[in-house]
Every structure is written in C-alpha cells, then in structure tokens.
C-alpha cells in the first residue's frame, strides 16, 4: 500500500469540504463538515441547531440550504466513495 495514501485519499492533497451521502440526515452538510474537522457529526448537528435557535431560525435554515446547494457530494470530490 502507499504510505502517502490513507483511506484511498492522497494525504498530500489539501482537504476539501463536501457533503456526505451515506449517513446523511438531510443533505449531508453537517456530516461533511464533521469529516472535514474530524469530529462527531452529531456534535456539529447540535451546534448548528443551537446556533440557529440563538439567532433567527430562518438564518440557520437558509445557510444550511445554501451549503447544500454549493457543496459538492463526497463521491464527486473523491470518486469511488
């Protein structure tokens, strides 16, 4: 196996933000953010909900939908996933 590769991803490439398809609750935005920062997806979801409730709820929903439209799927960024 290649030492510079881990999980089929070249470790020399910069990290890319994407949304996940497997394990997604809605559009996979929080799961993709969690994978990017290497933290639990439920923690990201909880933070998203709390921040949405502390601000105007519509803002959180709109930002989520924008992210869902702009972020590519993981399979588009890393073919084979």
C-alpha positions, 0 to 999 in steps of 0.5 A: 500500500502507499504510505502517502495514501490513507483511506484511498485519499492522497494525504498530500492533497489539501482537504476539501469540504463536501457533503456526505451521502451515506449517513446523511440526515438531510443533505449531508452538510453537517456530516461533511463538515464533521469529516472535514474537522474530524469530529462527531457529526452529531456534535456539529448537528447540535451546534448548528441547531443551537446556533440557529435557535440563538439567532433567527431560525430562518438564518440557520435554515437558509445557510444550511440550504445554501451549503447544500446547494454549493457543496459538492457530494463526497463521491464527486470530490473523491470518486469511488466513495 
